[in-house]
Amino acid sequence: MTMQTNLSRRFVLGGAAAGAFGLGFHIPAAGAQTAAAAPAIPPEINAWVVVKPDDSVVIRIARSEMGQGTLTGLAQLVAEELNADWSKVTTEYPTPGQNLERNRVWGNFSTGGSRGIRESNEYVRKGGAAARMMLVQAAANAWNVPVAECRAASSVITHAPSGRTVRYGQVAEAAGRLTPPADVPLRDPKEWTIAGKPLPRLDTVEKTNGAQIYGMDLKLPGMLNAAIRACPVFGGKVRSFDAAAVTGRPGVKHVVPVGDNAVAVVADTWWRAKTALDALPITWDEGPNAGASSEAVAAWLREGLDAPDAVVGNSAGDARAALAGAAKRIEAVYDYPHQNHACMETMNATALWTPERCEVWTPTQNGEAALAATAAASGLPAARCDVHKIHLGGGFGRRGAVHDWVTQVVAIAKQIPGTPIKLIWSREEDMLQGRFHPVTQCKLVGGLDAQGNLVGLTMRISGQSIVADIFPQNIRDGRDPVVFQGLNAGGGEAMIGYTIPNLLIDHAMRNPPVPPGFWRGVNLNQNAIYLECFMDELAHAAGKDALEFRRALMANHPNHLAVLNAVAERAGWGRPRTDGRHLGLAQTHGFGSYVAACAEVSVSAEGKLAIHRIVAATNCGHAVNPQQIEAQVEGSFVYGLGAALYQQCTLKGGRMVEENFDTYPMLRMEEMPKVESIVMPSGDFWGGVGEPTIAVAAPAVLNAIFAATGKRIRNLPLKNADLKKA
């Protein structure tokens, strides 16, 4: 199976007979045929399905593939309803411009929040089912028989009474001319034969044999390469630069300003552009944030822990009164640092601008947001722009809501009309100009009665709001709903898993000059640490087993409890241990799914941590591809443990200190524990997979560290902690 990255020529150039449309522009590509010379083009059945004469099926996927398996999972759902021969399925991306032209027929392009499958499953399934019904109708019309007498299976339609058969490719053209059905029933997931199965991913071969083209690989005729440097101090600008100092260097073609805060060098190769940029004299106006530091931000956030003004996220009863009357009161303060997405592939894009049209090729989690950025920077209407999506070399949220690199490449290309310009950020630029995981602190106060039961809990979060920076229009009465992920009373998205009679969870917003972004797991990451580690603290103070303490609060939360019980049983919770290894638990609900983890660790006398094993359980409702779910869970622990152990971005002089992997290390292979994934779908809802389990990585390990050492670690990353036994 192969992956196609561009729409078929018929879709781009073709006729209205089968519902296609003509865009009326040329996409420059090496060896491209002219429309007149193009071979016969297979018909489109509908927006989601193209069937070729040889029965190969092209399924169009709007969501982005960035290693998480969304492309294969969505293709499985379409192929399931289509009754297609899976061995003949390929995929392709429509562009956001084509989506705009067709009144957003493909819906939302955004790939984030683990929404790729859970929020688009219904309409893509209907696309597959409608295409199947049209193919069967076309066959019935050709045979002049009732459609009810015809059945489809594995891309073959059979007329049961006569035994006649016809292949999808033979009736596709006729099917494409039919009116789509109004009523499109969907198959019961219990009957799935393609969806729900652990099928190999469609994009594996290309990624392992080197055939896959990423944004940094793209080449267009006549293309030039750009390297860029923006003011490293947040909010700073360019005061001046001396272009003459580098214009005579080999290969250098242009030195151009980019907005008011950056300069780019354009050359025949990226390395020549980068080395010239390194030699370019630039004077910065560092602006109002030149004195900002992590220490000052931390002090500001500490003030917010007791500030009188805060916005409530979840409440029940009278928490303050319950705490005042409690037999025992427990208090703790946790904090979570800024972190960088650190995608393997740095930000990059290629743009071609003319006065008539602007096109961009880029890895993006949201083609529509990239198109909006392109149109805004180009000075052209969106109808005269388009973005061609390329597989991502990592996204993790960085390539989602904010497309600053797209704005930059279009600004450069606009100054060099008619020439394709490829912009690649250096690793240092990527680290300094990131959209960072928000910094927060949390003060928790719990009250226990004489029997060790939790009677009241307050949770004050002080810190940064992503939504206030990126989508300020979504702030209502000072409340950022995303801040409370994993702590909500209900709603099905990110719900707390405990019934606490007296509860108050609120947020004191404090926004430092560091630009925040949606980092994989978003606010569920730190909220799970705060709540799950404090649950362990409460259990210890009550003199109770950490699992039993939680169970007493989870009677009204059976799905939360089920995943917690699953990991505890698999890991051997409560069994005597003589191997020097210790266990820690955590559970949460986020992005529509219930997850839990049990970590098994040891800590040497010298304080060296070893994470030996993690058992993880996931209930995502429907499991479209169990193997992909397991891989996602395993990958989430790589990302989550790397963050917990090592990753911290430090603000000094208004800029980040960490500029590369020498100061911002990744988890190494020898440090990766064994992960046992328990996939336990309930089949009654659609949840996400890519992000929830990352949130239980750190708290499970932190709780296991306490069991091993008697030390509570409330500040991450762990590299800063002394783990010698207390």
C-alpha positions as CSV (number, residue, x, y, z in Angstrom):
1,M,0.0,0.0,0.0
2,T,1.3,3.4,-0.9
3,M,0.7,6.9,0.4
4,Q,-0.2,9.7,-2.0
5,T,0.4,13.2,-0.9
6,N,-1.4,15.0,-3.7
7,L,-4.9,14.7,-5.1
8,S,-5.5,12.9,-8.3
9,R,-5.2,15.0,-11.4
10,R,-8.8,14.5,-12.1
11,F,-9.7,16.1,-8.8
12,V,-7.5,19.1,-9.5
13,L,-8.3,19.5,-13.2
14,G,-11.3,17.4,-13.9
15,G,-14.8,17.5,-14.9
16,A,-18.1,18.2,-13.2
17,A,-19.7,15.0,-14.3
18,A,-18.4,13.1,-11.2
19,G,-18.5,16.0,-8.8
20,A,-15.0,17.3,-9.2
21,F,-14.0,20.9,-9.8
22,G,-11.3,22.8,-11.5
23,L,-9.0,24.9,-9.4
24,G,-7.6,26.8,-12.3
25,F,-4.0,27.0,-11.2
26,H,-0.8,25.2,-11.7
27,I,1.1,23.3,-9.0
28,P,4.8,23.3,-9.9
29,A,6.2,19.9,-9.7
30,A,9.1,18.1,-11.4
31,G,7.9,16.2,-14.4
32,A,4.3,17.3,-14.2
33,Q,2.1,16.5,-17.2
34,T,-0.1,19.0,-18.9
35,A,-3.8,18.6,-18.6
36,A,-4.1,17.8,-22.3
37,A,-1.5,15.0,-22.1
38,A,-2.9,13.5,-18.9
39,P,-4.2,9.9,-19.0
40,A,-7.8,9.0,-18.3
41,I,-8.7,10.0,-14.8
42,P,-10.8,7.7,-12.5
43,P,-14.0,9.0,-11.3
44,E,-14.8,10.4,-7.9
45,I,-17.7,8.6,-6.1
46,N,-17.8,11.4,-3.5
47,A,-15.5,13.7,-1.6
48,W,-14.0,10.8,0.3
49,V,-13.6,8.0,-2.2
50,V,-12.1,7.6,-5.7
51,V,-12.2,4.2,-7.4
52,K,-9.9,3.5,-10.2
53,P,-10.6,1.0,-13.1
54,D,-8.2,-1.5,-11.5
55,D,-10.3,-1.4,-8.3
56,S,-7.7,0.5,-6.3
57,V,-9.4,2.8,-3.9
58,V,-8.1,6.3,-2.9
59,I,-9.4,7.5,0.4
60,R,-9.0,11.3,1.1
61,I,-8.0,12.2,4.6
62,A,-8.4,15.7,5.9
63,R,-6.6,15.2,9.2
64,S,-2.8,15.2,9.4
65,E,-0.6,12.2,9.9
66,M,2.2,13.0,12.2
67,G,3.2,9.5,13.4
68,Q,0.1,8.8,15.4
69,G,-1.7,6.6,12.9
70,T,-4.7,8.8,12.2
71,L,-4.3,8.3,8.5
72,T,-4.6,4.6,8.7
73,G,-7.4,4.6,11.3
74,L,-9.6,7.0,9.3
75,A,-8.9,5.0,6.2
76,Q,-10.0,1.8,8.0
77,L,-13.3,3.5,9.0
78,V,-14.0,4.6,5.4
79,A,-12.9,1.2,3.9
80,E,-15.1,-0.6,6.5
81,E,-18.2,1.1,5.4
82,L,-17.2,1.0,1.7
83,N,-16.6,-2.8,1.9
84,A,-13.4,-2.2,0.1
85,D,-10.5,-4.6,-0.6
86,W,-8.1,-3.3,2.0
87,S,-5.1,-4.5,0.0
88,K,-6.0,-2.0,-2.7
89,V,-6.5,1.1,-0.4
90,T,-4.3,4.2,-0.7
91,T,-4.8,7.7,0.8
92,E,-4.3,11.3,-0.2
93,Y,-4.7,14.7,1.4
94,P,-7.1,17.3,0.0
95,T,-5.9,20.8,0.4
96,P,-7.6,23.4,2.6
97,G,-8.1,25.5,-0.5
98,Q,-10.0,22.7,-2.1
99,N,-12.0,22.3,1.1
100,L,-12.9,26.0,0.9
101,E,-13.9,25.7,-2.7
102,R,-16.2,22.9,-1.9
103,N,-17.9,24.5,1.1
104,R,-15.8,22.6,3.6
105,V,-17.0,19.2,2.4
106,W,-14.2,17.5,4.4
107,G,-15.0,19.4,7.6
108,N,-12.3,20.3,10.2
109,F,-8.7,19.8,9.2
110,S,-7.4,20.3,12.7
111,T,-5.3,17.5,14.1
112,G,-4.8,18.0,17.8
113,G,-6.6,17.3,21.1
114,S,-6.6,13.6,20.0
115,R,-9.6,14.6,17.8
116,G,-8.6,13.1,14.5
117,I,-10.8,10.0,14.8
118,R,-13.1,10.8,17.7
119,E,-14.5,13.9,16.1
120,S,-14.6,12.9,12.4
121,N,-15.5,9.2,12.6
122,E,-19.2,9.7,11.8
123,Y,-18.9,11.8,8.7
124,V,-16.0,9.8,7.2
125,R,-17.9,6.6,7.8
126,K,-20.9,8.1,6.1
127,G,-18.7,9.0,3.2
128,G,-17.6,5.4,2.8
129,A,-21.1,4.0,3.3
130,A,-22.6,6.4,0.8
131,A,-20.0,5.5,-1.8
132,R,-20.8,1.8,-1.3
133,M,-24.5,2.4,-1.7
134,M,-23.8,4.4,-4.9
135,L,-21.6,1.6,-6.3
136,V,-24.2,-1.0,-5.5
137,Q,-27.0,1.1,-7.1
138,A,-24.9,1.5,-10.2
139,A,-24.5,-2.2,-10.5
140,A,-28.2,-2.8,-9.9
141,N,-29.1,-0.3,-12.6
142,A,-26.8,-2.0,-15.1
143,W,-28.4,-5.4,-14.4
144,N,-31.9,-3.9,-14.1
145,V,-32.4,-5.7,-10.8
146,P,-33.6,-4.4,-7.3
147,V,-30.7,-3.0,-5.3
148,A,-31.9,-5.1,-2.3
149,E,-30.8,-8.2,-4.2
150,C,-27.2,-6.9,-4.5
151,R,-24.4,-7.2,-1.9
152,A,-20.9,-5.7,-1.8
153,A,-17.8,-7.3,-0.3
154,S,-14.1,-6.8,-0.8
155,S,-14.7,-4.4,-3.8
156,V,-16.9,-6.8,-5.6
157,I,-20.7,-6.5,-6.0
158,T,-22.7,-9.7,-6.3
159,H,-26.3,-10.2,-7.5
160,A,-27.4,-13.0,-5.2
161,P,-30.2,-14.6,-7.3
162,S,-28.1,-14.9,-10.5
163,G,-24.6,-15.0,-9.1
164,R,-23.4,-12.2,-11.4
165,T,-20.6,-10.1,-10.1
166,V,-19.0,-6.9,-11.0
167,R,-15.9,-5.1,-9.7
168,Y,-16.0,-1.6,-8.1
169,G,-13.7,-0.3,-10.8
170,Q,-16.2,-1.4,-13.5
171,V,-19.1,0.7,-12.2
172,A,-17.3,3.6,-10.5
173,E,-17.9,6.0,-13.4
174,A,-21.6,5.3,-13.4
175,A,-21.7,5.5,-9.6
176,G,-20.1,8.9,-9.6
177,R,-23.0,10.3,-11.7
178,L,-25.7,9.2,-9.2
179,T,-27.3,11.4,-6.6
180,P,-25.9,10.6,-3.2
181,P,-28.3,8.8,-0.8
182,A,-30.0,11.0,1.8
183,D,-30.2,8.2,4.4
184,V,-26.8,6.6,5.1
185,P,-27.0,3.9,7.8
186,L,-23.7,2.9,9.4
187,R,-22.5,-0.6,10.4
188,D,-22.6,-1.8,14.0
189,P,-19.0,-1.8,15.3
190,K,-19.6,-5.3,16.4
191,E,-19.7,-6.3,12.7
192,W,-16.4,-4.6,11.8
193,T,-14.0,-6.6,9.7
194,I,-11.5,-3.8,8.7
195,A,-12.0,-1.2,11.4
196,G,-11.3,-2.5,14.9
197,K,-8.5,-4.7,13.6
198,P,-4.7,-4.4,14.2
199,L,-3.8,-3.7,10.6
200,P,-0.4,-2.5,9.5
201,R,-0.1,1.3,9.0
202,L,-0.4,2.5,5.5
203,D,2.6,4.9,5.8
204,T,5.2,2.5,7.4
205,V,7.0,1.3,4.2
206,E,7.7,4.8,2.9
207,K,8.9,6.0,6.3
208,T,11.3,3.1,6.7
209,N,12.7,2.9,3.2
210,G,13.4,6.6,2.8
211,A,10.7,7.3,0.2
212,Q,8.7,9.6,2.4
213,I,9.1,13.3,1.6
214,Y,9.1,15.6,4.6
215,G,8.9,19.4,4.4
216,M,12.7,19.7,4.7
217,D,13.1,17.3,1.8
218,L,10.9,19.2,-0.7
219,K,12.5,20.5,-3.9
220,L,10.9,22.7,-6.5
221,P,12.4,24.0,-9.7
222,G,14.3,27.2,-9.2
223,M,13.9,27.0,-5.5
224,L,16.1,29.1,-3.1
225,N,16.7,28.4,0.6
226,A,16.2,30.7,3.6
227,A,17.5,30.8,7.1
228,I,16.0,33.1,9.6
229,R,16.8,34.7,13.0
230,A,14.2,36.4,15.1
231,C,14.9,38.5,18.2
232,P,15.7,35.9,20.9
233,V,14.1,38.1,23.6
234,F,10.4,37.7,23.7
235,G,8.7,40.8,22.4
236,G,11.9,42.3,21.0
237,K,12.5,43.7,17.5
238,V,15.2,44.3,14.9
239,R,16.9,47.7,15.3
240,S,19.2,47.4,12.4
241,F,21.3,44.9,10.3
242,D,24.2,45.2,7.9
243,A,23.2,43.3,4.7
244,A,26.4,44.5,2.9
245,A,28.5,42.4,5.3
246,V,27.3,39.1,3.8
247,T,25.9,39.9,0.3
248,G,29.2,39.0,-1.3
249,R,29.4,35.5,0.3
250,P,29.1,32.5,-2.1
251,G,25.5,31.6,-3.0
252,V,23.9,34.5,-1.1
253,K,21.1,36.1,-3.1
254,H,19.1,38.2,-0.7
255,V,19.1,39.6,2.8
256,V,15.6,40.7,3.8
257,P,13.6,41.8,6.9
258,V,10.8,39.6,8.0
259,G,8.2,41.5,10.0
260,D,9.7,43.8,12.6
261,N,11.5,41.2,14.6
262,A,13.4,38.9,12.2
263,V,16.0,38.9,9.4
264,A,16.4,36.2,6.8
265,V,19.2,35.3,4.4
266,V,18.3,33.6,1.1
267,A,20.8,31.6,-0.7
268,D,21.2,28.7,-3.2
269,T,21.6,26.2,-0.3
270,W,20.3,26.3,3.2
271,W,23.8,25.9,4.7
272,R,25.1,28.9,2.8
273,A,22.1,30.9,4.0
274,K,22.7,29.7,7.6
275,T,26.4,30.4,7.7
276,A,25.8,33.9,6.2
277,L,23.1,34.5,8.8
278,D,25.6,33.6,11.5
279,A,28.0,36.3,10.2
280,L,25.3,38.9,9.7
281,P,25.6,41.9,12.1
282,I,22.2,42.4,13.7
283,T,21.4,44.9,16.4
284,W,18.3,44.1,18.5
285,D,15.9,46.2,20.4
286,E,15.2,43.8,23.2
287,G,12.0,45.6,24.3
288,P,10.2,45.5,27.6
289,N,10.9,41.9,28.6
290,A,14.7,42.0,28.6
291,G,14.8,41.6,32.4
292,A,12.3,38.7,32.7
293,S,13.5,35.6,34.4
294,S,12.1,32.2,35.6
295,E,12.7,33.3,39.2
296,A,10.6,36.4,38.8
297,V,7.8,34.4,37.1
298,A,7.9,31.8,39.9
299,A,7.5,34.5,42.6
300,W,4.6,36.0,40.7
301,L,2.9,32.7,40.4
302,R,3.4,32.0,44.2
303,E,1.5,35.3,44.9
304,G,-1.3,33.9,42.8
305,L,-1.6,30.8,45.1
306,D,-3.2,32.9,47.8
307,A,-4.6,35.8,45.7
308,P,-8.2,36.8,46.5
309,D,-9.3,36.8,42.8
310,A,-9.6,33.5,41.0
311,V,-12.0,31.8,38.6
312,V,-13.8,28.6,39.7
313,G,-13.5,25.5,37.5
314,N,-15.2,22.9,39.7
315,S,-16.9,23.1,43.1
316,A,-19.1,21.2,45.4
317,G,-20.3,21.8,49.0
318,D,-18.2,24.2,51.1
319,A,-14.6,23.2,50.9
320,R,-13.2,26.0,53.1
321,A,-15.6,25.1,55.9
322,A,-14.8,21.4,55.6
323,L,-11.1,22.2,55.9
324,A,-11.7,24.3,58.9
325,G,-13.4,21.5,60.7
326,A,-11.2,18.7,59.6
327,A,-9.4,16.4,62.1
328,K,-6.2,16.6,60.0
329,R,-5.2,19.1,57.3
330,I,-2.6,18.4,54.6
331,E,-1.1,21.1,52.3
332,A,1.4,20.9,49.4
333,V,2.6,23.2,46.6
334,Y,3.6,21.8,43.2
335,D,5.0,23.5,40.1
336,Y,5.5,22.6,36.5
337,P,8.0,24.4,34.2
338,H,8.0,25.7,30.7
339,Q,8.8,23.0,28.1
340,N,9.6,22.9,24.4
341,H,7.9,20.7,21.8
342,A,11.3,19.8,20.4
343,C,9.9,18.1,17.2
344,M,12.5,16.0,15.3
345,E,11.8,18.1,12.2
346,T,12.2,21.8,12.9
347,M,9.6,24.3,11.6
348,N,9.8,24.7,7.8
349,A,7.7,25.6,4.8
350,T,8.1,26.4,1.1
351,A,6.2,29.3,-0.5
352,L,5.7,30.5,-4.0
353,W,4.2,34.1,-4.3
354,T,3.1,36.0,-7.3
355,P,0.7,38.9,-7.5
356,E,-2.0,36.5,-8.6
357,R,-1.5,33.5,-6.3
358,C,0.3,32.2,-3.2
359,E,1.0,28.5,-2.5
360,V,2.7,27.0,0.5
361,W,4.0,23.4,1.1
362,T,4.4,22.7,4.8
363,P,4.0,20.1,7.5
364,T,1.0,21.3,9.5
365,Q,-1.5,19.9,12.1
366,N,-4.2,22.2,10.7
367,G,-4.2,23.0,7.0
368,E,-7.0,25.5,7.4
369,A,-5.0,27.5,10.0
370,A,-2.0,27.4,7.7
371,L,-4.2,28.6,4.8
372,A,-5.4,31.5,7.0
373,A,-1.8,32.4,7.9
374,T,-0.9,32.2,4.2
375,A,-3.7,34.5,3.1
376,A,-3.0,37.1,5.8
377,A,0.7,37.3,5.0
378,S,0.3,37.2,1.2
379,G,-2.1,40.1,1.0
380,L,-4.3,37.9,-1.3
381,P,-7.8,36.5,-0.6
382,A,-7.9,32.9,0.7
383,A,-9.5,31.8,-2.6
384,R,-6.2,32.7,-4.4
385,C,-4.1,30.8,-1.9
386,D,-3.6,27.2,-1.0
387,V,-1.5,25.0,1.3
388,H,-0.2,21.5,0.4
389,K,0.1,19.4,3.5
390,I,3.2,17.2,4.0
391,H,3.6,14.5,6.6
392,L,5.0,15.9,9.8
393,G,8.2,15.0,11.4
394,G,6.6,15.6,14.8
395,G,3.9,18.0,15.8
396,F,2.9,17.6,19.5
397,G,0.8,20.7,19.2
398,R,3.5,23.0,17.9
399,R,2.2,22.8,14.3
400,G,-1.4,23.3,15.2
401,A,-3.0,26.7,16.2
402,V,0.0,29.0,15.5
403,H,1.7,29.1,12.1
404,D,4.4,31.7,12.6
405,W,6.9,30.0,10.2
406,V,4.3,30.0,7.5
407,T,3.8,33.8,8.0
408,Q,7.5,34.2,7.7
409,V,8.1,32.2,4.6
410,V,5.3,34.0,2.8
411,A,6.7,37.3,3.9
412,I,10.1,36.3,2.4
413,A,8.6,34.9,-0.8
414,K,6.6,38.1,-1.3
415,Q,9.8,40.0,-1.5
416,I,11.1,37.6,-4.2
417,P,8.1,37.1,-6.5
418,G,7.9,34.0,-8.7
419,T,10.7,32.1,-6.9
420,P,9.9,29.2,-4.6
421,I,11.5,29.9,-1.2
422,K,12.1,27.1,1.3
423,L,12.5,28.3,4.9
424,I,14.0,26.0,7.5
425,W,14.5,27.0,11.2
426,S,17.7,25.9,12.8
427,R,17.4,23.8,15.9
428,E,18.4,26.9,18.0
429,E,15.7,29.0,16.3
430,D,13.2,26.3,17.0
431,M,14.1,26.2,20.6
432,L,14.2,29.9,21.1
433,Q,11.0,30.7,19.2
434,G,8.8,27.9,20.4
435,R,5.3,27.9,21.8
436,F,6.0,26.6,25.2
437,H,4.1,24.3,27.6
438,P,2.6,26.8,30.1
439,V,4.2,27.3,33.5
440,T,1.9,26.8,36.5
441,Q,2.0,26.2,40.2
442,C,-0.7,24.5,42.3
443,K,-1.5,24.7,46.0
444,L,-3.6,21.8,47.3
445,V,-5.1,21.6,50.8
446,G,-7.0,18.5,51.9
447,G,-8.9,17.7,55.1
448,L,-9.4,14.3,56.7
449,D,-11.8,13.3,59.3
450,A,-10.9,11.1,62.3
451,Q,-11.3,8.0,60.3
452,G,-9.0,9.2,57.5
453,N,-11.7,10.0,55.0
454,L,-11.3,12.9,52.7
455,V,-13.9,15.5,53.6
456,G,-12.7,18.5,51.7
457,L,-10.2,19.6,49.0
458,T,-9.1,22.9,47.6
459,M,-6.9,23.2,44.5
460,R,-5.6,26.6,43.5
461,I,-3.8,26.7,40.1
462,S,-1.7,29.8,39.5
463,G,-0.3,30.3,36.0
464,Q,-0.4,30.7,32.4
465,S,-3.4,30.4,30.0
466,I,-2.8,29.1,26.5
467,V,-6.3,30.2,25.4
468,A,-5.9,33.8,26.6
469,D,-2.8,34.1,24.3
470,I,-4.0,32.2,21.2
471,F,-7.8,32.3,21.3
472,P,-8.6,35.3,23.6
473,Q,-12.1,35.4,22.2
474,N,-12.8,32.0,24.0
475,I,-12.1,33.4,27.4
476,R,-15.5,33.9,29.2
477,D,-15.7,35.9,32.4
478,G,-11.9,35.4,32.9
479,R,-12.2,31.6,32.6
480,D,-10.0,29.4,30.4
481,P,-11.8,26.1,30.3
482,V,-8.7,24.3,29.1
483,V,-6.9,25.1,32.4
484,F,-9.2,22.6,34.2
485,Q,-8.5,19.5,32.0
486,G,-8.9,16.4,34.1
487,L,-10.6,18.3,36.8
488,N,-14.1,19.0,35.3
489,A,-17.2,17.9,37.1
490,G,-18.7,16.4,33.8
491,G,-19.1,17.0,30.1
492,G,-17.3,13.9,28.9
493,E,-14.1,15.6,27.9
494,A,-11.7,15.7,30.9
495,M,-13.5,14.7,34.1
496,I,-12.3,14.3,37.6
497,G,-12.4,10.7,38.8
498,Y,-13.3,11.3,42.4
499,T,-16.4,12.3,44.3
500,I,-15.3,14.7,47.0
501,P,-18.1,16.1,49.2
502,N,-16.5,19.5,49.5
503,L,-14.4,20.7,46.6
504,L,-13.1,23.9,45.2
505,I,-10.8,24.1,42.2
506,D,-10.0,27.5,40.8
507,H,-7.4,29.4,38.7
508,A,-5.5,32.6,39.2
509,M,-4.4,33.6,35.7
510,R,-0.8,34.8,35.5
511,N,0.6,35.2,31.9
512,P,4.4,35.8,31.7
513,P,5.9,37.1,28.4
514,V,6.8,33.5,27.2
515,P,4.4,32.6,24.4
516,P,2.4,29.4,25.4
517,G,1.2,26.6,23.1
518,F,-0.8,23.4,23.1
519,W,1.9,20.9,24.1
520,R,1.0,17.2,23.8
521,G,-1.4,16.5,26.7
522,V,-1.8,20.2,27.3
523,N,-2.9,21.0,30.9
524,L,-3.9,17.4,31.7
525,N,-0.1,16.8,32.2
526,Q,0.4,19.0,35.2
527,N,-3.1,18.6,36.6
528,A,-2.7,14.8,36.8
529,I,0.6,15.3,38.7
530,Y,-1.0,17.8,41.1
531,L,-4.1,15.7,41.9
532,E,-2.7,12.2,41.7
533,C,0.5,12.9,43.7
534,F,-1.6,14.7,46.3
535,M,-4.0,11.8,46.5
536,D,-1.0,9.7,47.5
537,E,0.0,12.3,50.1
538,L,-3.6,12.2,51.5
539,A,-3.6,8.4,51.6
540,H,-0.2,8.4,53.4
541,A,-1.5,11.0,55.9
542,A,-4.6,8.9,56.5
543,G,-2.5,5.7,57.0
544,K,-4.3,4.0,54.1
545,D,-3.2,2.1,51.0
546,A,-3.0,4.4,48.0
547,L,-5.2,2.2,45.9
548,E,-7.9,1.6,48.6
549,F,-7.9,5.4,49.4
550,R,-8.7,6.1,45.8
551,R,-11.3,3.4,45.5
552,A,-13.3,4.8,48.3
553,L,-13.7,8.0,46.3
554,M,-14.5,6.4,43.0
555,A,-17.8,4.6,43.4
556,N,-19.5,7.0,41.1
557,H,-16.7,6.8,38.5
558,P,-16.8,3.2,37.3
559,N,-14.8,3.9,34.1
560,H,-12.0,5.7,36.0
561,L,-12.0,2.9,38.5
562,A,-11.9,0.1,35.9
563,V,-8.6,1.3,34.3
564,L,-7.1,1.9,37.7
565,N,-8.0,-1.6,38.9
566,A,-6.7,-3.1,35.6
567,V,-3.2,-1.6,36.0
568,A,-3.0,-2.4,39.8
569,E,-3.9,-6.1,39.1
570,R,-1.5,-6.5,36.2
571,A,1.4,-4.8,38.1
572,G,0.8,-6.9,41.2
573,W,-0.2,-4.1,43.6
574,G,-0.4,-5.2,47.2
575,R,1.8,-8.3,46.7
576,P,4.9,-8.6,48.9
577,R,8.1,-7.3,47.2
578,T,11.6,-8.2,48.0
579,D,13.4,-7.1,44.8
580,G,13.9,-3.4,45.9
581,R,11.4,-2.2,43.4
582,H,8.4,-0.1,44.3
583,L,5.1,0.8,42.6
584,G,3.2,4.0,42.1
585,L,-0.3,4.6,40.7
586,A,-2.0,7.3,38.7
587,Q,-5.3,7.7,36.8
588,T,-7.1,10.4,34.9
589,H,-9.6,11.2,32.2
590,G,-8.7,13.4,29.3
591,F,-9.5,13.9,25.6
592,G,-12.5,11.7,26.0
593,S,-10.6,8.6,27.3
594,Y,-10.0,6.9,30.7
595,V,-6.4,6.0,31.4
596,A,-4.2,4.8,34.3
597,A,-0.7,3.7,34.9
598,C,1.3,1.8,37.5
599,A,5.1,2.5,37.4
600,E,7.7,0.1,38.9
601,V,10.9,1.8,39.9
602,S,14.0,1.4,42.0
603,V,16.3,4.0,43.5
604,S,19.9,3.2,44.4
605,A,21.7,4.2,47.6
606,E,23.3,6.9,45.5
607,G,20.0,8.3,44.4
608,K,20.0,6.9,40.8
609,L,16.5,6.3,39.5
610,A,15.7,3.3,37.3
611,I,12.2,2.9,35.8
612,H,11.8,-0.7,35.0
613,R,8.2,-1.2,34.0
614,I,5.0,0.7,33.3
615,V,1.6,-0.9,33.0
616,A,-0.9,1.3,31.3
617,A,-4.6,0.9,30.7
618,T,-6.7,2.8,28.2
619,N,-10.5,2.8,27.6
620,C,-11.0,5.0,24.5
621,G,-14.5,3.6,23.8
622,H,-14.1,2.3,20.3
623,A,-10.7,0.9,19.3
624,V,-10.3,1.5,15.6
625,N,-6.8,-0.1,15.5
626,P,-5.6,-1.8,18.7
627,Q,-2.0,-2.1,17.5
628,Q,-1.9,1.6,16.9
629,I,-3.4,2.4,20.3
630,E,-0.6,0.3,21.9
631,A,2.0,2.1,19.9
632,Q,0.6,5.4,20.8
633,V,0.5,4.5,24.5
634,E,4.2,3.4,24.4
635,G,5.2,6.5,22.5
636,S,3.4,8.7,25.0
637,F,5.5,7.4,27.8
638,V,8.7,8.2,25.8
639,Y,7.5,11.8,25.6
640,G,6.1,12.0,29.1
641,L,9.0,10.4,30.9
642,G,11.5,12.5,28.9
643,A,9.7,15.6,30.1
644,A,9.4,14.4,33.7
645,L,13.1,13.4,33.9
646,Y,14.9,16.2,32.1
647,Q,13.0,18.9,30.3
648,Q,12.8,22.5,31.5
649,C,13.1,25.7,29.6
650,T,14.6,28.5,31.7
651,L,13.9,32.1,31.2
652,K,16.8,34.5,31.7
653,G,17.2,38.0,30.3
654,G,13.9,37.7,28.6
655,R,14.9,34.7,26.5
656,M,15.2,30.9,26.9
657,V,18.6,29.5,28.0
658,E,18.2,26.1,26.4
659,E,19.0,26.2,22.7
660,N,19.7,22.6,21.7
661,F,19.6,19.0,22.9
662,D,22.9,19.5,24.9
663,T,20.8,21.5,27.5
664,Y,17.4,20.0,26.7
665,P,18.0,16.3,26.6
666,M,15.6,13.5,25.3
667,L,14.9,10.2,26.9
668,R,17.6,7.7,25.8
669,M,16.8,4.2,24.6
670,E,18.5,2.5,27.6
671,E,16.3,4.6,30.0
672,M,13.1,3.5,28.4
673,P,11.1,1.1,30.6
674,K,9.1,-1.9,29.4
675,V,5.5,-0.7,28.7
676,E,2.6,-3.2,29.0
677,S,-0.4,-1.7,27.4
678,I,-3.9,-2.9,28.3
679,V,-6.5,-1.8,25.7
680,M,-9.9,-2.2,27.2
681,P,-12.5,-0.5,24.9
682,S,-16.0,-0.3,26.2
683,G,-17.4,0.3,22.7
684,D,-19.9,3.0,23.8
685,F,-18.1,6.3,23.1
686,W,-15.3,7.8,20.9
687,G,-12.3,8.9,22.9
688,G,-8.8,10.0,21.9
689,V,-5.6,8.1,22.2
690,G,-2.5,10.2,21.4
691,E,-2.5,12.5,24.5
692,P,-4.3,11.0,27.5
693,T,-1.7,8.5,28.7
694,I,1.2,11.0,28.6
695,A,-0.5,12.6,31.7
696,V,-0.1,9.6,33.9
697,A,3.6,8.9,33.2
698,A,5.0,11.5,35.6
699,P,2.6,11.0,38.6
700,A,2.9,7.3,38.6
701,V,6.7,7.5,38.6
702,L,6.7,10.3,41.3
703,N,4.4,8.2,43.5
704,A,6.7,5.2,43.1
705,I,9.7,7.3,44.0
706,F,8.1,8.2,47.3
707,A,7.5,4.5,47.9
708,A,11.2,3.8,47.3
709,T,12.7,6.8,49.1
710,G,10.2,8.4,51.4
711,K,10.7,11.7,49.4
712,R,8.0,13.8,47.8
713,I,9.1,15.4,44.6
714,R,6.8,18.3,43.8
715,N,9.0,20.2,41.3
716,L,9.9,18.9,37.9
717,P,12.1,17.9,36.1
718,L,13.5,15.1,38.2
719,K,17.1,16.0,37.1
720,N,17.0,18.7,39.7
721,A,16.0,16.4,42.6
722,D,18.1,14.6,45.1
723,L,16.6,11.1,45.2
724,K,18.7,9.7,48.0
725,K,16.5,8.1,50.7
726,A,15.2,10.4,53.3
